Structures are given as structure tokens and as C-alpha cells.
């Protein structure tokens, strides 16, 4: 057989190569731009680190993982577009994301119709995965975490009296959701609300009318339900009006750079997260890699956010499920392999940087709580609570 015949034969063999010779594709629905960009900037970095590690170790079932990415800009409607593109165009086996709780509400509905697993790394509003067949998450319920924070405040809070106020961005989905139950949870734990929960528009520049409602009645704690930038505006006005309340909050503003964002106004601020960088050798190694990669990309961060830790773990959880279910990447088996991944995820039990990853009957994870306090301008670990068992 001459060289030309060999060449033609080789080309035909390539054209007829089985579909499983391709990479194993995952989608990444992230909020690289838009309202959540300050918090979500590290998601892509964490995902890329995990993919590189897995592929360097031989990949999954002899195949490399490849990630297709879609920036939703933090808009819920784009989360639906993202999952549809991943499911129909990219032929992805699963999706990392969508990012926020509002995006998850919309994206999950589309994922049920398209029958593809989605696992957010940040969406933490209570009950998001309940009654969903294709939605999982590696985050922890905001209500549960805030309750754990209040337990720590009882023993290690260091405040005089149990009076509280709640402020929140009225046009932000998670903020509004948190504000509906924060006052009740505070009162159930013996705290007296000095004013009803006070909302304000995210873009408001003058918060004096809102803080003035305290009328000189300084609460021992101010519970804030919003992103770091909103937190800074509230605390600046609170201090300007002479209130020395301690800032407390759920996971939504647990940014590793929160002490820098708040400055002197944040001294003593206490909040909860599901990841702490100095927990063990694995978390310390992840933190080091994250900071090194962030620096290479020109991203300045004081550390990995807990949503970054979750993004890293999600890649490993998908890889574990694909490995255990024998995924091949054959496009003719795409529907069956997506179902196999979903069913295998339910028996997940693996160590991650967020803790031991498993899923409850509602496909929800059970993660620990780390109570963090700003002291001397630095994040310090004040307390921790173990994860509940997965049922």
C-alpha cells in the first residue's frame, strides 16, 4: 500500500473514531462579571486548578476532563441559557453552577427539563434542591449556618446585652430571603429586635435615613444580609452616626478580603463560612495553589473564598461519580451516562477541602461551620461546628 493510500486510510479512521475518544465535558456556569464578580472571581481559578490536577493524574477512565465556560453576569435569565448550551451544544455530562441562588432557581428548572445535573458552588438560600431530581449543591444552608453563628455568640460573642437590628439590600434575592427569617431566628435565640428589618436599594448612596431609624438605640449586634460592598456602606454610616454595634452576618459576606473592604469599621465583625484555609494539610495546599494561580492571572485576593473551595470540590465530586459509574464520553450514551452520574452522586462520600462531601435525601450537602472574627484587621478562627450527617 503506497503512502497516499495509507494517508487516506488514516484520515478515514480519524473521521470514524468512536465518540468516546473525546474529552469528558463539564460546563461551568459562573458569574465572572456583574453584581457577584467580586465574590465569584475565584470560581474559575479553583475549577481550573482541580481540572489540571485530575488530568495530570491520568484523568477519568482514561479520558481528560474539559470545561466549557459561560459567564452569566450574575443574571438569572442567563443561567437558563447557559445550561441549555451545555446540555444541547456542548454535550456536557454535568454543570458546575449556576452561581447565585436566584440563578439556581431558574437554572434548576431548565436542568430538570434537560435532564442534566447542576451543582452550584455559592447558591445557599434554604431549600433550593428540595424536590429536584437533577439539582445538587456543595454549599450550606444560610439559615442553618446563621443559627450556628448565634450559638457561638452565646458563649464567645463578647457583647453586652442581646439587642439586634437587621439590614439588607431590598433588591437582592438572597438579602431579601435572609431578612425574612433572620429577625425570627434572632428572637428565637433570645435577642430583642430594636427596629424591624430595614431594607435599602443596593445602589443607594445615602444610607443615613435607614440608620437614623435606630434613633440612638444602639443594638449590641447589627446583622447584615448582603454582599461585602453593601456591608461596607452600612458600617460606614453606622459608625458615622456613633453606633458601636458589632457586625454579624451569614455566609453571603464571608469574603477573605472583608477586613480590607470594611477597614477599621469592621473590627470585631463576626461571620460564618463553610471553609477555613488552615484546617488541615489539604486545605493549606489548596490555599497555596489558589493564591499562586490568582497572582499569575493578576487577581488580587487575600485567600480562597468558601465558594472557591466548593468549586474545587465539585470538580472532584463529578470526577468521582464519572469514575464510579464508568462514564465513557460516548455521545450515543450521553443520556444514559448523565443519568448514571446523577444516581452515583447520591452515594458520594469523599474528603474535600470543604470537609467530607456527601448528599442528603434532598441532594443537599452537609458542611461544617467556621465562625470567623476580624481581629487586628485579620481573619481569625473564633469557633467551629461540625457538619450534620447526611441522611
Beta strands, then each sheet from edge to edge (+ up, - down):
strand 1: 24-30
strand 2: 65-71
strand 3: 94-96
strand 4: 118-120
strand 5: 135-137
strand 6: 163-169
strand 7: 192-193
strand 8: 198-200
strand 9: 221-225
strand 10: 246-249
strand 11: 270-273
strand 12: 350-352
strand 13: 355-357
strand 14: 369-375
strand 15: 378-385
sheet 1: 2+ 1+ 3+ 4+ 5+
sheet 2: 7+ 6+ 8+
sheet 3: 7+ 6+ 9+ 10+ 11+ 14- 15+
sheet 4: 12+ 13-
end
